[in-house]
Amino acid sequence: MTDTSKELSELAESIFGDADSSETGFDAALWESLEQTGLARLTLPADAGGSEAEFADAAVVLTAAGRNAARAPLVETDLQAGWLLHAAGIPLPDGPLTLATGDLDVTRTVTRAAGTLHRVPWARAAAGIVMLAGDQVLLFDPAALTITDGTNLAEEPRDTVVVEGEVTAAGVEEHVGAQLRLRGALGRALLLAGAAEGALAAAVRYAGERVQFGRPIGRFQAVQQQLAIAAAEVAAASAATSAAARVADADGFGAASTRFAVAVAKTRAGEAAGVVARIAHQVHGAIGFTREHDLRLVTTRLWAWRDEDGSEAEWAELIGTEVLDGGPDALWPLIAGAP
Amino acid sequence: MTQTPTRLPALVPPPVELPPRAATLRAEVRAFLAAERADGAWAPRADVWLSGWDERFTKELGRRGWLGMTIPTEYGGHGASPLDRYVVTEELLAAGAPVAAHWVADRQIGPTLMRFGTEEQRRKFLPGIAAGEVYFGIGMSEPDSGSDLASVRTKAEKVDGGWELTGTKVWTSGAHHAHAFFALARSAPRDEQNRHAGLSQFIVELDAPGVQIRPIPLLTGAHDFNEVVFDHVFIPDTMVLGEVGAGWHQVTSELAFERSGPERFLSTFPLLTALVAELAGTSAGHDAGTRRAVGSLVARLAALRRMSLAIAGALESGAAPELAAAVTKDLGTRFESEVIDAARLLLAIPPDPGAESGYARLLADAVLHAPGFTLRGGTNEVLRGIVARGLGLR
């Protein structure tokens, strides 16, 4: 780790570590700290209020956010909605932003839209809700929308939004949609990798503290073997996601190499999520299955996030399609690169 | 979180970039392998680093400068970086090329001689290793010492001008073809307070008087493993490896190099390639479930390669990421068997050990070799014990 990323890691850890993650909903105090430190719009250009950092830096911040179960729309603001608005040349509203997906009736002149958008992340807290409809980027003013609260498995806001009225709109190039999807998947995969670390850390700590049969349960080989299996999953998720961030930095989101690396990252982190959550709960016994215990903050996120921005089934199918369409001679170069 | 979370030790080192010349090197190796295959020199096989003994192929690699790459030029090597060697090695394994003859010598004997060997030992063995003409084995396990390596009983007794070795080593791959091996032996009586003390490593030339080599056939009947028996074998003082009594330290540092390489997840890669060849363009290959299963395997493989490369980068910069190496080997060797499960379930082609080559043969070899994947180089259970210690649990 370079000095800069070490500093960034320490900064992120201190900010997320100080936040109260046991509540639900948007953490306004945390968001304020993230804005003050430039982490809220880390990768965006300066003219979009961003810090112009690399995705490798975002990887450090997002894994720390996942590890600490941060209640903030970082992926949505920085990697998705903010980027999309900037790509369309629409000025960014201040504050947290979010991205909606779904179908709307949009007028031919793109000045009015109507319809219902489901499971919009953090909609109730967003200063701007953005979506891509065909080649048009739409920005809705939340004040003019009807928002009904909903959540994902981790009780993060996933709201229903009824749109009826005027929108700000601007066109973007066709490739933006594919890049948007990759950005979301990379961000979510990094959060997953962080949450998996958090669950493993909690289980290791608990195994060292909890005494049964006269010794800490972590002294039993049966428990050690399970934690080692979880550690391997955490390592794989971490390697795949940090590599994907680097490939995105080096090659850009339009490159085939980035598409493959992100698909690998989301698939691998998604597979790790289930294994790590299961083992972390098994090690914690009944207490980890209660509301009073903090383990749920990371394990419910693992269960929620693995299905968001494309489950491992969806991304694995994309990889499998590329592999089977490419045939046997293209398989190894896909993994190790074509010189 | 309300409680400060325990910070975990680094489970994987930071990502590395391959050096710029890696792309050229990779292209050269691929072109060579393609030409060899076009000539029908060999057919891709599973588990080639155990079973693919082909001295012609090994010498050809030596001629091209792809063995002993990290050995300095003054000893006949090429002074290249471990990451250069990584590129060559992964290309050979991915192609299912016959690499067994030089495998041990190239992977660990060369680097160990550079680390612990004397000038005389280096001059004697390294040029031959780099040329692909000198082959080595490993003499660690014994009939009563497997995972518990510190319990070795092969005895080294000091005699005039050297040592006399008596005992038995087992599971020595290729000893019947190899020129020499490193034997771990007890050179001082066992101390129950410090079981790791009193062990030493010796370079044993396998044609020395008193050495007997007997085959231990694999369950297939194939002869890869051997039992090597020493009956008062004289080893001159000049063939002690490193320091007398430091054998444990030397052997465990060797293991760090041995555990995280691409051979820990590529043993069945030729089967995966063959599976893709069989499925591509068929209706089965267009099934979403099949594509997910193949995609999931490729994702696991790509992640393992990232882990393994990151460790290679850390080793190059002088770190010894023992914990990361252990998780990579645990995950990678399990992956090798996951490829077999997918291959069996996605295609109805029964394994055929009698087939000359092709899918049925690859599948047969993979199934019959699979028990070894999670045993060799430290069983997965022992590796998880290392991980547990790294996590602070023991």
Interface residues (C-beta under 8 A of the other chain):
Chain A: M1 G17 D20 S21 S22 R67 N68 A69 E197 G198 L200 A201 A202 V204 R205 A207 G208 G218 R219 Q221 V223 Q224 Q225 L227 A228 I229 A231 A232 E233 V234 A235 A236 A237 S238 A239 A240 S242 A243 R246 F260 A261 A263 V264 T267 R268 E271 D294 L297 E312 A313 W315 A316 E317 L318 I319 G320 T321 E322 V323 L324 D325 G326 G327 P328 L331 W332 L334 I335 A336 G337 P339
Chain B: M1 T2 Q3 T4 P5 T6 R7 L8 L11 V12 P14 P15 E17 A22 A23 T24 R26 A27 R30 E90 E91 A94 A95 F269 L272 T273 A274 V276 A277 L279 A280 G281 G285 H286 A288 T290 R291 R292 A293 V294 G295 S296 V298 A299 R300 L301 A302 A303 L304 R305 R306 M307 A310 A324 A326 V327 T328 D330 L331 E381 L383 R384 G385 V387 A388 L391 G392 L393 R394
